[in-house]
């Protein structure tokens, strides 16, 4: 068993790795560019982590011209043109408060005491900032490795010549960085479901920026603040991870990452804060959307149901989806996450069962005969915390169950005592880790565990982590490239990995439109202890079933294929059939 606390692995890992292969000192010397010593909390976290990290040295702080953010236009006639947007920002921030506010102002002056201070100057209004000649000489003598640019200023002096590995910056959304760009607003206004986040690096040797990290996150269309908050907290963690990668593995490794490519750094689409007329249209549309949601939630509810069919001859990648029979529970519960295991010539389907009035799911099981008839689902495993995603498998003559136990911050493995109705806890594979939808694979003499980690404050369903071991009992080693996928469209597991036509495929969830919207089938091209690469090749969209909202699990064996579906049912409809055919 291993114990993991997300983020704690950063400290001291430099020395465990045997030192950075391409660096001549024991510490990376870091400089930062700030508008002032009062920064958003997510930036403050990065600076405090740098201050505490054993492999980093806080050396330089460069202050650019501070920008005073004002929510009310005062006497400036031009500011009245965007007054509604700034009012919306303030109200949205107040209405949709979060426990960890990424934008709460934090004074990091105590952290900066050990660093040398520089202040950029300006020749006048509208002129770019610059450093005095004496400051340039001092900065050159510091021999910095990396400069992190957190400033919100356009036209500040390029500092790439003063850092060996260039200037690093975080870019959230398509509008670029700089004064007045409303982070993520235009994506929400244009009703784009996802937003891109990148860590970019620019060096003196290149005119264009390189991307060393890229992720895609689902936006919360009801709140700009909620959309921004999770992405910013994750950006703080990602910056530290990439600094760790540079320290442990060197510059060439960083440039070899899949995201390490040149980008067009010009803003995409709309830029600048929206005008009052645009905001008026946005308010009307948002209020209409809220009214529709209220009406729908008052009279209807979503319900997960199961779908199964005999496996078509020669079928391997869900090329067509006709002929499924629905298994519809009574209206006070749902069934989801189906997995199949065949034993003694009988197919057993395990699934999550959740009763709406109870706060947790349980694992249920039913039998399916050769004609497709099934028994009544029966609860086979229940704990005091939530269970779901019952990954069931056979190993060394015994049957094991690996349900999702993230609510207990563990990954637990159960062994069948009396299959399929009695189980005992065999081993706790990991603890202090909120991991979702753990999926096991035995491949080339090793066991591989795929999980979607949930980190407080970070966007959900966005990352895929891998662990490997010589036995399903562990001990487990985290993959050095975790997260190996950072894309809400294909990160979270959606079923058992499988082989087809000599290639390995991984089902994953597309949660970009809503949770569990569709299944993406990814071809796994590289799976090793040092690398992982996959390519999405096919999808199972929810339109295979009329009225279906989502499909987020796909599994099969030699006899059956099973999926789930999310349908809309009336809260006023009392009668339900147990199963219908399609």
C-alpha positions as CSV (number, residue, x, y, z in Angstrom):
1,X,0.0,0.0,0.0
2,X,1.2,3.5,-0.7
3,X,0.0,6.8,0.7
4,X,-0.3,9.8,-1.6
5,X,-1.2,13.4,-0.9
6,X,-1.5,15.2,-4.2
7,X,1.3,17.8,-4.5
8,X,3.4,16.5,-1.6
9,X,5.6,14.6,-4.0
10,X,7.2,17.8,-5.2
11,X,9.3,18.4,-2.2
12,X,12.6,16.5,-2.1
13,X,12.0,14.7,-5.3
14,X,15.0,16.4,-6.9
15,X,17.3,14.5,-4.7
16,X,15.5,11.2,-5.1
17,X,15.9,11.5,-8.8
18,X,19.7,11.7,-8.4
19,X,20.0,15.3,-9.5
20,X,19.2,17.1,-12.7
21,X,21.1,15.7,-15.7
22,X,21.5,18.9,-17.6
23,X,21.9,21.5,-14.8
24,X,25.1,22.6,-13.2
25,X,23.8,23.6,-9.8
26,X,21.6,21.9,-7.1
27,X,18.9,24.6,-7.4
28,X,17.0,26.3,-10.2
29,X,17.3,30.0,-9.8
30,X,13.9,31.5,-10.3
31,X,12.9,35.1,-11.1
32,X,9.3,36.3,-11.2
33,X,7.5,39.3,-12.7
34,X,4.7,40.8,-10.7
35,X,2.5,43.8,-10.9
36,X,2.8,44.3,-7.1
37,X,3.4,42.3,-3.9
38,X,-0.3,41.7,-3.5
39,X,-1.3,38.9,-5.9
40,X,-4.2,36.5,-6.4
41,X,-4.1,33.5,-4.1
42,X,-3.3,31.0,-6.9
43,X,-0.2,33.0,-7.7
44,X,0.7,33.3,-4.1
45,X,0.6,29.5,-3.8
46,X,3.1,29.2,-6.6
47,X,5.5,31.7,-5.0
48,X,5.2,30.0,-1.6
49,X,5.8,26.6,-3.1
50,X,8.9,27.9,-4.8
51,X,10.1,29.4,-1.6
52,X,9.7,26.0,0.2
53,X,10.9,23.7,-2.5
54,X,14.3,22.1,-2.0
55,X,15.1,22.2,-5.7
56,X,14.3,25.8,-6.3
57,X,15.8,29.1,-5.2
58,X,13.8,32.3,-5.2
59,X,16.3,34.9,-6.6
60,X,14.7,37.9,-8.3
61,X,11.4,39.8,-8.3
62,X,10.7,42.3,-11.1
63,X,7.8,44.7,-10.5
64,X,6.1,46.0,-13.6
65,X,3.7,49.0,-13.5
66,X,0.8,48.1,-11.2
67,X,-2.7,48.2,-12.7
68,X,-5.5,49.4,-10.5
69,X,-8.5,47.2,-11.1
70,X,-11.8,49.1,-10.6
71,X,-15.3,47.7,-10.8
72,X,-16.9,51.1,-11.1
73,X,-16.1,53.6,-13.8
74,X,-16.1,56.7,-11.7
75,X,-15.6,59.8,-13.9
76,X,-14.0,58.1,-16.8
77,X,-16.5,58.3,-19.8
78,X,-14.8,55.5,-21.7
79,X,-15.0,53.2,-18.7
80,X,-18.8,53.5,-18.8
81,X,-18.9,51.5,-22.0
82,X,-17.9,48.3,-20.1
83,X,-19.5,49.1,-16.7
84,X,-22.0,46.2,-16.9
85,X,-19.2,43.7,-17.4
86,X,-17.3,44.9,-14.4
87,X,-20.5,44.9,-12.3
88,X,-21.2,41.3,-13.5
89,X,-17.8,40.2,-12.5
90,X,-18.3,41.6,-9.0
91,X,-21.8,40.1,-8.6
92,X,-20.8,36.8,-10.0
93,X,-17.8,36.6,-7.6
94,X,-20.0,37.4,-4.7
95,X,-22.9,35.0,-5.7
96,X,-20.7,32.0,-6.5
97,X,-18.2,32.0,-3.7
98,X,-15.9,29.1,-3.3
99,X,-14.0,27.7,-0.3
100,X,-10.6,28.3,-1.9
101,X,-10.9,31.6,-3.8
102,X,-8.1,31.7,-6.4
103,X,-8.5,35.5,-6.7
104,X,-8.5,36.5,-3.0
105,X,-5.7,39.1,-2.7
106,X,-2.7,37.8,-0.8
107,X,0.3,39.8,0.4
108,X,3.4,37.8,-0.4
109,X,6.0,40.4,0.9
110,X,7.4,38.0,3.5
111,X,8.1,35.4,0.8
112,X,10.0,38.0,-1.3
113,X,12.4,39.1,1.4
114,X,15.1,36.7,0.3
115,X,15.0,37.9,-3.3
116,X,16.5,40.9,-5.0
117,X,13.9,43.5,-6.1
118,X,13.8,45.3,-9.5
119,X,11.3,47.9,-10.6
120,X,10.5,48.6,-14.3
121,X,10.1,52.2,-15.4
122,X,8.0,53.9,-18.0
123,X,8.9,56.8,-20.3
124,X,5.3,57.9,-20.2
125,X,1.7,56.9,-20.7
126,X,1.3,54.2,-23.3
127,X,5.1,53.6,-23.5
128,X,6.5,50.2,-22.8
129,X,8.2,49.4,-19.5
130,X,11.9,49.0,-19.3
131,X,14.7,48.4,-16.8
132,X,17.4,50.9,-16.0
133,X,20.8,50.0,-17.4
134,X,22.3,49.4,-13.9
135,X,19.4,47.0,-13.2
136,X,20.0,45.2,-16.4
137,X,23.6,44.5,-15.4
138,X,22.6,43.3,-12.0
139,X,20.0,41.0,-13.5
140,X,22.4,39.6,-16.0
141,X,24.8,38.8,-13.1
142,X,22.1,36.8,-11.3
143,X,22.3,34.0,-13.9
144,X,18.7,33.0,-13.6
145,X,17.4,29.7,-15.0
146,X,13.7,30.6,-15.3
147,X,11.6,33.8,-15.1
148,X,7.9,33.3,-14.3
149,X,5.8,36.2,-15.7
150,X,2.6,36.8,-13.7
151,X,2.2,40.4,-14.7
152,X,-0.9,41.7,-16.3
153,X,0.8,44.3,-18.4
154,X,1.1,44.6,-22.2
155,X,4.4,46.0,-23.5
156,X,6.7,45.1,-20.6
157,X,10.3,44.6,-21.6
158,X,11.2,41.2,-22.9
159,X,13.2,39.4,-20.3
160,X,14.2,36.2,-22.2
161,X,17.8,37.2,-22.4
162,X,18.2,37.2,-18.7
163,X,17.0,33.5,-18.1
164,X,18.8,30.4,-19.3
165,X,15.5,28.6,-19.9
166,X,13.4,31.6,-20.9
167,X,10.3,33.3,-19.6
168,X,7.3,31.1,-18.6
169,X,3.7,32.2,-18.5
170,X,0.2,30.8,-18.1
171,X,-2.3,31.4,-20.8
172,X,-6.0,30.6,-20.0
173,X,-8.5,30.7,-22.8
174,X,-8.2,32.0,-26.4
175,X,-7.9,35.7,-25.8
176,X,-4.3,35.8,-24.7
177,X,-2.7,37.7,-21.8
178,X,-2.6,41.4,-21.2
179,X,-4.4,44.3,-19.9
180,X,-8.2,44.2,-20.1
181,X,-8.6,40.7,-21.5
182,X,-11.6,39.1,-19.6
183,X,-10.4,35.6,-18.9
184,X,-12.8,32.9,-20.2
185,X,-15.8,35.3,-20.6
186,X,-15.8,35.1,-24.4
187,X,-15.8,31.3,-24.3
188,X,-18.8,31.3,-22.1
189,X,-20.5,34.0,-24.2
190,X,-19.9,32.1,-27.4
191,X,-21.2,28.9,-25.6
192,X,-18.0,27.0,-26.1
193,X,-18.0,24.0,-23.7
194,X,-14.3,23.8,-23.1
195,X,-11.3,26.2,-22.5
196,X,-7.7,25.6,-23.2
197,X,-4.9,26.3,-20.6
198,X,-1.3,26.4,-21.6
199,X,2.1,26.9,-20.0
200,X,4.3,28.6,-22.6
201,X,8.0,29.2,-22.7
202,X,9.8,31.8,-24.7
203,X,13.6,31.8,-24.9
204,X,16.1,34.2,-26.5
205,X,16.9,31.7,-29.2
206,X,13.3,31.4,-30.5
207,X,10.9,34.1,-31.7
208,X,7.9,31.9,-31.0
209,X,6.6,30.4,-27.7
210,X,6.7,26.7,-27.0
211,X,4.0,24.9,-25.1
212,X,5.2,22.6,-22.3
213,X,1.8,21.9,-20.9
214,X,-1.7,22.0,-22.3
215,X,-5.1,21.0,-20.8
216,X,-8.7,21.3,-21.8
217,X,-11.3,22.1,-19.1
218,X,-15.1,22.1,-19.1
219,X,-16.5,25.6,-18.4
220,X,-19.3,26.3,-15.9
221,X,-21.8,28.3,-18.1
222,X,-23.6,29.6,-15.0
223,X,-20.6,31.3,-13.4
224,X,-17.5,32.9,-14.8
225,X,-15.9,32.8,-11.3
226,X,-16.4,29.1,-10.9
227,X,-14.9,28.5,-14.3
228,X,-11.8,30.6,-13.6
229,X,-11.3,29.4,-10.0
230,X,-10.6,25.7,-10.7
231,X,-8.4,26.3,-13.8
232,X,-6.2,28.8,-11.9
233,X,-5.7,26.5,-9.0
234,X,-4.7,23.7,-11.3
235,X,-2.3,26.1,-13.2
236,X,-0.5,26.7,-9.9
237,X,0.1,22.9,-9.5
238,X,1.1,22.5,-13.1
239,X,3.8,25.2,-13.0
240,X,5.4,23.5,-10.0
241,X,5.3,20.1,-11.8
242,X,7.0,21.5,-14.9
243,X,9.7,23.2,-12.8
244,X,10.2,19.8,-11.1
245,X,10.5,18.1,-14.6
246,X,13.1,20.7,-15.6
247,X,15.1,20.1,-12.4
248,X,14.9,16.3,-12.5
249,X,15.2,15.6,-16.2
250,X,16.6,18.7,-17.9
251,X,15.6,21.0,-20.8
252,X,15.6,18.4,-23.6
253,X,13.1,16.3,-21.7
254,X,10.8,19.3,-21.3
255,X,11.0,20.0,-25.0
256,X,10.2,16.3,-25.8
257,X,6.8,16.4,-24.1
258,X,3.8,15.9,-26.4
259,X,2.7,19.5,-25.7
260,X,6.1,20.9,-26.5
261,X,5.2,22.7,-29.8
262,X,5.3,26.2,-31.2
263,X,2.1,28.1,-31.0
264,X,0.5,31.2,-32.5
265,X,0.6,33.6,-29.5
266,X,-1.8,36.1,-31.1
267,X,-5.3,36.4,-29.4
268,X,-8.0,34.3,-31.0
269,X,-11.5,35.7,-31.5
270,X,-12.9,38.5,-29.4
271,X,-10.5,40.4,-27.2
272,X,-11.1,43.1,-24.5
273,X,-14.0,43.4,-22.1
274,X,-17.5,43.3,-23.7
275,X,-19.6,46.4,-24.1
276,X,-22.8,47.1,-22.3
277,X,-25.0,46.0,-25.2
278,X,-23.3,42.7,-25.4
279,X,-23.7,42.3,-21.7
280,X,-27.4,43.1,-21.9
281,X,-27.8,40.3,-24.5
282,X,-25.8,38.0,-22.2
283,X,-28.0,38.8,-19.2
284,X,-31.2,38.0,-21.1
285,X,-29.9,34.7,-22.4
286,X,-28.6,33.7,-19.0
287,X,-31.9,34.5,-17.3
288,X,-33.8,32.5,-19.9
289,X,-31.4,29.6,-19.4
290,X,-31.9,29.7,-15.6
291,X,-35.7,29.7,-16.1
292,X,-35.5,26.6,-18.4
293,X,-33.3,24.8,-15.9
294,X,-35.7,25.6,-13.0
295,X,-38.7,24.4,-15.0
296,X,-36.9,21.2,-16.0
297,X,-35.6,20.4,-12.5
298,X,-39.1,21.0,-11.0
299,X,-40.9,18.5,-13.2
300,X,-38.2,16.1,-14.5
301,X,-35.1,14.3,-13.3
302,X,-32.3,12.4,-15.0
303,X,-32.0,8.7,-14.5
304,X,-29.2,6.3,-15.5
305,X,-30.3,3.1,-17.1
306,X,-28.5,0.1,-18.5
307,X,-28.5,-1.3,-22.0
308,X,-27.3,-4.8,-23.1
309,X,-27.3,-6.9,-26.3
310,X,-25.7,-10.1,-27.6
311,X,-22.4,-9.1,-29.1
312,X,-22.5,-8.9,-32.9
313,X,-20.2,-11.3,-34.7
314,X,-17.0,-9.6,-35.6
315,X,-17.9,-6.5,-33.6
316,X,-15.0,-4.8,-31.8
317,X,-15.3,-1.0,-31.7
318,X,-19.0,-0.4,-31.3
319,X,-19.4,0.4,-35.0
320,X,-23.2,0.3,-34.7
321,X,-25.4,0.5,-31.7
322,X,-28.8,-1.1,-32.7
323,X,-30.4,-3.9,-30.9
324,X,-29.8,-2.9,-27.2
325,X,-32.4,-3.9,-24.6
326,X,-32.8,-1.3,-21.8
327,X,-32.9,-2.3,-18.1
328,X,-34.8,0.5,-16.5
329,X,-35.0,0.6,-12.7
330,X,-37.9,2.0,-10.7
331,X,-38.0,5.8,-10.6
332,X,-36.5,6.3,-7.1
333,X,-33.1,4.8,-8.2
334,X,-30.6,4.5,-11.1
335,X,-28.3,1.8,-12.5
336,X,-24.9,2.8,-14.1
337,X,-21.3,1.7,-14.7
338,X,-22.0,-1.9,-16.0
339,X,-19.1,-4.5,-16.1
340,X,-19.3,-8.1,-17.2
341,X,-17.7,-11.3,-15.9
342,X,-18.4,-14.8,-17.2
343,X,-18.1,-17.7,-14.8
344,X,-19.4,-21.2,-15.1
345,X,-21.0,-20.4,-18.5
346,X,-23.1,-17.6,-16.9
347,X,-22.6,-13.9,-17.5
348,X,-22.8,-11.7,-14.5
349,X,-23.3,-7.9,-14.9
350,X,-22.1,-5.7,-12.0
351,X,-23.3,-2.1,-11.8
352,X,-23.6,0.9,-9.5
353,X,-27.1,1.2,-7.9
354,X,-28.1,4.5,-6.2
355,X,-31.3,5.4,-4.5
356,X,-31.9,9.1,-4.8
357,X,-32.9,9.6,-1.2
358,X,-29.6,8.0,0.1
359,X,-26.2,9.8,-0.1
360,X,-24.2,6.8,-1.5
361,X,-24.2,4.2,-4.2
362,X,-23.8,0.4,-3.7
363,X,-22.7,-2.4,-6.0
364,X,-25.4,-4.7,-7.4
365,X,-25.2,-7.7,-9.7
366,X,-27.6,-9.7,-11.9
367,X,-27.3,-12.7,-14.2
368,X,-28.0,-12.7,-18.0
369,X,-28.8,-16.0,-19.8
370,X,-28.1,-16.9,-23.4
371,X,-31.4,-15.4,-24.5
372,X,-30.6,-12.0,-23.0
373,X,-33.1,-12.4,-20.1
374,X,-31.8,-11.1,-16.8
375,X,-32.4,-11.7,-13.1
376,X,-33.4,-8.9,-10.7
377,X,-30.4,-6.8,-9.6
378,X,-29.3,-7.6,-6.1
379,X,-27.0,-5.6,-3.8
380,X,-23.7,-7.5,-3.3
381,X,-21.4,-4.9,-1.7
382,X,-22.2,-1.9,0.5
383,X,-20.0,0.3,2.6
384,X,-20.6,3.4,4.7
385,X,-19.2,5.5,1.9
386,X,-20.1,5.7,-1.8
387,X,-19.3,2.8,-4.2
388,X,-19.5,2.8,-8.0
389,X,-17.6,1.6,-11.1
390,X,-17.3,-2.1,-10.2
391,X,-14.3,-3.2,-12.1
392,X,-14.4,-7.0,-11.7
393,X,-11.7,-9.4,-12.8
394,X,-10.2,-12.9,-12.3
395,X,-6.6,-13.4,-11.2
396,X,-4.8,-16.6,-10.1
397,X,-8.0,-18.5,-9.8
398,X,-9.8,-16.0,-7.6
399,X,-12.3,-13.2,-8.5
400,X,-11.6,-9.7,-7.4
401,X,-13.7,-6.5,-7.4
402,X,-12.1,-3.0,-7.7
403,X,-14.9,-0.5,-7.0
404,X,-14.5,3.2,-6.9
405,X,-14.0,4.2,-3.2
406,X,-12.7,7.7,-3.8
407,X,-15.2,9.1,-1.2
408,X,-13.1,7.2,1.4
409,X,-9.8,8.6,-0.2
410,X,-8.7,5.0,-0.9
411,X,-8.4,2.5,-3.7
412,X,-9.7,-0.8,-2.3
413,X,-9.6,-4.3,-3.7
414,X,-12.2,-6.9,-2.7
415,X,-12.0,-10.7,-3.0
416,X,-15.0,-12.9,-3.6
417,X,-15.8,-15.2,-0.7
418,X,-19.0,-16.5,-2.2
419,X,-19.3,-15.3,-5.7
420,X,-21.1,-13.1,-6.6
421,X,-22.9,-12.2,-3.3
422,X,-20.2,-12.1,-0.6
423,X,-16.9,-10.1,-0.7
424,X,-14.1,-9.4,1.7
425,X,-11.6,-6.6,1.7
426,X,-8.4,-8.1,0.3
427,X,-6.1,-5.1,0.2
428,X,-6.0,-1.3,0.3
429,X,-4.0,-0.4,-2.8
430,X,-3.6,3.3,-2.0
431,X,-4.8,5.8,0.5
432,X,-4.9,9.6,0.9
433,X,-5.9,9.8,-2.7
434,X,-9.4,10.6,-4.1
435,X,-9.2,8.5,-7.3
436,X,-12.2,7.9,-9.5
437,X,-13.0,5.0,-11.8
438,X,-9.9,2.8,-11.2
439,X,-9.3,0.6,-14.2
440,X,-6.8,-2.3,-14.2
441,X,-4.8,-3.7,-17.1
442,X,-2.3,-6.6,-17.2
443,X,0.2,-6.0,-20.0
444,X,3.7,-7.3,-20.7
445,X,4.3,-8.7,-17.3
446,X,3.1,-5.7,-15.4
447,X,-0.2,-4.4,-14.0
448,X,-1.3,-0.8,-14.9
449,X,-3.8,1.2,-13.0
450,X,-5.6,4.0,-14.7
451,X,-7.4,6.6,-12.5
452,X,-9.0,10.0,-12.7
453,X,-7.6,11.9,-9.7
454,X,-9.9,14.4,-8.0
455,X,-8.0,17.3,-6.4
456,X,-9.8,19.9,-4.2
457,X,-10.4,23.1,-6.2
458,X,-9.3,21.6,-9.5
459,X,-11.6,21.0,-12.5
460,X,-13.2,17.5,-12.4
461,X,-12.8,14.7,-15.0
462,X,-9.8,16.4,-16.6
463,X,-6.7,14.3,-15.8
464,X,-5.6,10.7,-16.2
465,X,-3.0,9.3,-13.9
466,X,-1.3,5.9,-14.3
467,X,0.4,3.6,-11.8
468,X,2.3,0.4,-12.4
469,X,3.2,-2.7,-10.3
470,X,4.3,-6.3,-10.6
471,X,1.1,-7.5,-8.9
472,X,-2.4,-6.1,-8.6
473,X,-1.7,-5.9,-4.9
474,X,1.1,-3.4,-5.5
475,X,3.2,-1.7,-4.4
476,X,2.3,0.9,-7.0
477,X,4.7,3.4,-8.7
478,X,3.3,6.6,-10.2
479,X,4.0,7.2,-13.8
480,X,6.6,9.9,-14.3
481,X,4.5,11.7,-16.8
482,X,1.3,12.0,-14.7
483,X,-1.1,13.3,-15.6
484,X,-0.6,11.5,-18.9
485,X,-3.8,13.0,-20.3
486,X,-5.2,16.5,-19.4
487,X,-8.3,16.8,-21.5
488,X,-11.9,16.7,-20.2
489,X,-12.9,15.1,-23.5
490,X,-11.0,11.9,-23.0
491,X,-9.3,11.6,-19.5
492,X,-11.7,9.8,-17.2
493,X,-12.0,6.0,-17.6
494,X,-15.2,4.6,-19.1
495,X,-14.6,0.9,-19.1
496,X,-12.1,-2.0,-19.4
497,X,-9.2,-1.6,-21.8
498,X,-9.4,-4.1,-24.7
499,X,-7.6,-5.4,-27.7
500,X,-8.9,-5.3,-31.2
501,X,-7.1,-6.0,-34.5
502,X,-3.9,-6.3,-32.6
503,X,-4.2,-2.8,-31.0
504,X,-4.9,-1.7,-27.5
505,X,-7.9,0.6,-26.9
506,X,-8.9,2.6,-23.8
507,X,-12.6,3.7,-23.4
508,X,-12.8,7.2,-21.8
509,X,-15.5,9.7,-20.9
510,X,-16.1,12.9,-22.9
511,X,-17.3,15.3,-20.1
512,X,-17.0,18.5,-22.2
513,X,-20.8,19.0,-22.7
514,X,-21.9,17.5,-19.4
515,X,-20.7,14.8,-17.0
516,X,-20.4,11.5,-18.9
517,X,-21.7,12.9,-22.2
518,X,-20.1,10.4,-24.5
519,X,-17.5,7.6,-24.7
520,X,-14.3,8.2,-26.6
521,X,-12.3,5.1,-27.7
522,X,-8.5,5.9,-27.7
523,X,-5.9,3.8,-29.4
524,X,-3.0,3.3,-27.0
525,X,0.2,3.6,-29.0
526,X,2.8,3.7,-26.2
527,X,2.5,2.3,-22.7
528,X,5.8,1.9,-20.7
529,X,7.3,2.9,-17.4
530,X,8.6,6.1,-19.0
531,X,6.0,7.1,-21.6
532,X,2.4,7.0,-22.5
533,X,0.6,8.1,-25.7
534,X,-2.9,7.6,-27.0
535,X,-4.9,8.9,-29.9
536,X,-8.7,9.2,-30.0
537,X,-10.1,7.2,-32.9
538,X,-13.9,6.7,-32.4
539,X,-16.8,7.9,-30.3
540,X,-20.1,6.5,-28.9
541,X,-22.3,9.6,-28.8
542,X,-25.6,9.5,-26.8
543,X,-27.7,9.7,-30.0
544,X,-27.7,5.9,-30.3
545,X,-30.8,6.1,-28.1
546,X,-33.6,8.7,-28.7
547,X,-33.8,11.1,-25.9
548,X,-30.5,10.0,-24.4
549,X,-28.5,12.7,-22.6
550,X,-25.3,10.8,-21.9
551,X,-23.4,7.5,-22.1
552,X,-20.3,7.0,-20.0
553,X,-19.5,3.3,-19.7
554,X,-18.8,0.7,-22.4
555,X,-17.8,-2.9,-21.8
556,X,-18.1,-6.3,-23.5
557,X,-17.1,-9.9,-23.5
558,X,-17.5,-12.7,-26.0
559,X,-21.2,-12.9,-25.4
560,X,-22.5,-9.5,-24.5
561,X,-22.1,-5.7,-24.9
562,X,-23.2,-3.4,-22.1
563,X,-23.5,0.4,-21.9
564,X,-25.4,2.9,-19.8
565,X,-27.6,5.8,-20.8
566,X,-29.0,8.9,-19.0
567,X,-32.7,9.6,-19.8
568,X,-35.1,12.2,-18.7
569,X,-38.1,11.0,-16.7
570,X,-41.1,12.8,-15.2
571,X,-41.2,13.2,-11.5
572,X,-45.0,12.9,-11.7
573,X,-45.0,9.5,-13.5
574,X,-45.6,6.8,-11.0
575,X,-45.6,3.7,-13.2
576,X,-42.4,2.2,-14.6
577,X,-41.6,-0.9,-16.6
578,X,-38.7,-3.0,-15.5
579,X,-37.3,-3.5,-19.0
580,X,-38.1,-2.5,-22.5
581,X,-36.7,-3.6,-25.8
582,X,-35.3,-1.4,-28.5
